């Protein structure tokens, strides 16, 4: 059973985009945006969640802002470039936008297209698109049933001085009887905390999988929530296209304190109440299913960008 996507296929498809005349895509935009689903509560909610802009404002003329027609691969990371190009190519070439790529943990002063943003009510200048999705958006089919899994929490990941929460966790739980946890990178810290790398399939043998934020979001949260294991996490501080800010603690995932002080009690409780754990898994599956409709994901992405261009006063009728 396959648990990881093949990167070569992603790039073959991505480079094929460059060969397709963008003018044909722009002619299809009106047709796509006429989809009957655009007026559904789900679509409207998600468009306005990703793009919270409400007051018109022009983008500054700076080195970050670029015209759609001048958006070139050589200037950006390939994954971010292709994931943006997939949707930006539907809009006029002289529309201007501000891409802000990477692990963004702050809200910019002007409206930017980002992968991540801080969760909160004052993040409207961070307009979310599903960027770097090959790495972050990986849903799986779990071959194991919850009841047949180990009564343990598993975690593998990278640690560094930028990820103090992970260091704090390992300091407390690297040798705990309910945890199989360790770092896998070449970190200069405690070598006793280092453990061998585990595949996704290896980790699926455990009932509980820890999802710890790194510089921004926890990369494994999406595939864990699509599995038959339970995601265990502190309250998320950052969010992506997955809308981590809408997740409900102890409903979509098992919430633990930021200092991990209640982790042992939470694990013990759910080990002894399997029906509660299975309910969280069912809720997580239902949440994940919101993102499986490719046609709707495309519609929402284009509507987010359309709203962005309209509000930043740069929408154009020029379809050349």
PyMOL commands that set and color helices and strands:
alter all, ss='L'
color gray80, all
select helices_A, chain A and resi 7-19+22-33+36-39+41-50+68-70+73-75+78-88+133-136+146-148+164-173+191-193+200-203+221-225+244-246+263-272+274-291+294-311
alter helices_A, ss='H'
color red, helices_A
select strands_A, chain A and resi 65-67+96-98+112-114+117-118+126-128+150-157+179-183+206-210+230-233+238-239+254-255
alter strands_A, ss='S'
color yellow, strands_A
deselect
rebuild
show_as cartoon
